[in-house]
Amino acid sequence: MPLNLDLTTAAEGGFDPLPQGRYNATIRKAEMRETSGTGKMPAGTTMLNVGFEIDKDDIPEHPEAKKGKNFTTYVFKGYPIPDKGYEKHDQLMGILIGMLKATGLWSDEELREEGGFHLDENDLLGCRVIVKVSQREYVDNATEEKRTTNQVDGVLPSAASVEVV
């Protein structure tokens, strides 16, 4: 179906990254995916992709906040879940355990139960955490321009770990 679009005010280049820091956040997206193989992980490796919605009160200098507009800011982190034989399996599982413990839903003992731990990614939705965010540069493959984006360097427990939805 054809669509008539007014793109006269469209801003190219994406979103401005958040400044480096710690932000209160709520997990709003969580889904299992498979890696494409274009990064360090082999293609088809299971990955938990998590979207953290940053609290608006933590970013009063955001351009949309200054305009008095309603806005939502997300940062995302992928947690690869490689096969046991993968060289960095234990380190990657440690990073995943850190995020899961930060939600307040599970104890270390529950996560490390013999026989395995069953993860339903939907259980993460609504959990309150603190995300440690930094910036990194990358080259946009389409334009070959240097850009800056955010990356999640860690997830910490929040004072209110689970939001009532």
C-alpha positions as CSV (number, residue, x, y, z in Angstrom):
1,M,0.0,0.0,0.0
2,P,1.6,3.3,-1.0
3,L,2.1,5.8,1.8
4,N,2.6,9.6,1.5
5,L,5.4,10.7,3.8
6,D,6.5,14.2,4.8
7,L,10.2,13.9,5.4
8,T,11.1,17.6,5.2
9,T,12.1,17.7,8.9
10,A,13.7,14.2,9.1
11,A,17.0,14.2,11.0
12,E,19.5,11.7,9.6
13,G,22.2,10.1,11.7
14,G,20.1,8.5,14.5
15,F,20.0,9.4,18.1
16,D,22.5,11.2,20.4
17,P,24.1,8.7,22.8
18,L,23.7,9.1,26.5
19,P,26.6,10.4,28.5
20,Q,28.7,7.8,30.3
21,G,27.2,7.0,33.7
22,R,24.9,4.9,35.8
23,Y,21.2,5.1,35.1
24,N,18.1,3.7,36.7
25,A,16.3,1.5,34.2
26,T,13.4,-1.0,33.7
27,I,13.8,-4.1,31.5
28,R,11.1,-3.6,28.9
29,K,12.3,-6.0,26.2
30,A,13.9,-9.5,26.5
31,E,14.0,-12.0,23.7
32,M,16.1,-15.0,22.7
33,R,17.8,-14.7,19.4
34,E,20.6,-16.3,17.4
35,T,23.8,-14.5,16.5
36,S,24.4,-13.8,12.9
37,G,28.1,-14.8,12.9
38,T,29.3,-11.3,11.8
39,G,30.8,-10.7,15.3
40,K,33.0,-12.7,17.6
41,M,30.4,-15.5,18.3
42,P,29.8,-18.3,15.9
43,A,26.6,-18.0,13.8
44,G,23.6,-19.6,15.4
45,T,24.8,-19.0,19.0
46,T,21.8,-18.5,21.4
47,M,21.7,-14.9,22.7
48,L,19.5,-13.2,25.2
49,N,18.8,-9.6,23.9
50,V,17.7,-7.2,26.7
51,G,16.3,-3.7,26.3
52,F,16.7,-1.4,29.2
53,E,14.4,1.7,29.3
54,I,16.3,4.5,31.0
55,D,14.3,6.6,33.6
56,K,13.5,10.0,32.2
57,D,14.5,11.6,35.5
58,D,18.0,10.4,35.0
59,I,18.4,12.3,31.8
60,P,17.0,15.9,32.3
61,E,19.5,17.2,29.7
62,H,18.1,15.0,26.9
63,P,17.1,17.2,23.9
64,E,13.5,15.9,24.0
65,A,13.2,16.6,27.7
66,K,14.3,20.2,27.2
67,K,11.5,20.6,24.6
68,G,9.0,19.2,27.1
69,K,8.3,16.2,24.9
70,N,7.5,12.7,25.9
71,F,10.3,10.4,24.9
72,T,11.7,6.9,25.7
73,T,15.4,6.1,25.7
74,Y,16.6,2.5,25.5
75,V,20.0,0.9,25.7
76,F,20.4,-2.8,24.7
77,K,22.8,-5.6,25.6
78,G,23.1,-9.0,24.1
79,Y,24.1,-11.9,26.4
80,P,25.5,-14.7,24.3
81,I,24.9,-18.2,25.6
82,P,27.5,-20.3,23.8
83,D,28.1,-24.0,23.9
84,K,30.1,-25.3,26.9
85,G,33.1,-25.9,24.6
86,Y,33.4,-22.2,23.6
87,E,36.7,-20.7,24.9
88,K,35.1,-17.9,26.9
89,H,31.9,-19.8,28.0
90,D,32.5,-19.4,31.7
91,Q,33.2,-15.7,31.5
92,L,30.1,-15.1,29.4
93,M,27.9,-17.1,31.7
94,G,29.3,-15.0,34.6
95,I,28.2,-11.8,32.9
96,L,24.7,-13.3,32.4
97,I,24.5,-14.4,36.0
98,G,25.5,-10.9,37.1
99,M,22.6,-9.4,35.2
100,L,20.1,-12.1,36.3
101,K,21.1,-11.6,40.0
102,A,20.8,-7.8,39.6
103,T,17.1,-8.2,38.8
104,G,16.5,-9.5,42.3
105,L,14.4,-12.5,41.0
106,W,17.0,-15.2,41.7
107,S,19.7,-15.9,44.2
108,D,23.2,-17.1,43.2
109,E,22.3,-20.5,44.5
110,E,19.1,-20.7,42.4
111,L,21.0,-19.7,39.2
112,R,23.7,-22.3,39.8
113,E,21.5,-25.2,40.7
114,E,22.8,-28.6,39.6
115,G,20.9,-29.8,36.6
116,G,20.5,-26.3,35.2
117,F,18.4,-23.2,35.4
118,H,15.3,-22.6,33.3
119,L,15.2,-19.1,32.0
120,D,11.9,-17.6,30.8
121,E,12.9,-14.2,29.3
122,N,9.5,-12.8,30.0
123,D,10.2,-13.1,33.8
124,L,12.7,-10.2,33.3
125,L,10.1,-7.7,32.0
126,G,9.4,-5.0,34.5
127,C,12.5,-5.6,36.6
128,R,14.2,-2.5,37.9
129,V,18.0,-2.3,37.7
130,I,20.9,0.2,37.4
131,V,22.8,0.0,34.1
132,K,26.4,1.2,33.7
133,V,26.6,2.9,30.3
134,S,29.6,4.0,28.3
135,Q,30.1,5.2,24.8
136,R,32.0,3.6,21.9
137,E,32.8,4.6,18.4
138,Y,32.1,2.5,15.3
139,V,32.1,3.0,11.6
140,D,28.7,3.0,9.9
141,N,28.9,0.5,7.1
142,A,26.4,2.3,4.9
143,T,28.0,5.8,5.1
144,E,31.6,4.9,6.3
145,E,31.2,7.7,8.9
146,K,32.4,7.4,12.4
147,R,29.5,7.4,14.9
148,T,29.2,7.1,18.6
149,T,26.8,4.7,20.4
150,N,26.1,3.5,23.9
151,Q,27.1,0.1,25.3
152,V,26.0,-1.5,28.6
153,D,29.1,-2.3,30.6
154,G,27.3,-3.8,33.6
155,V,24.0,-4.2,35.4
156,L,23.6,-3.6,39.1
157,P,20.7,-4.2,41.6
158,S,18.3,-1.3,42.0
159,A,16.8,-0.3,45.4
160,A,13.4,-1.4,43.9
161,S,14.3,-4.5,41.9
162,V,10.9,-5.4,40.6
163,E,8.4,-2.8,39.4
164,V,4.7,-3.5,39.9
165,V,3.2,-3.6,36.5
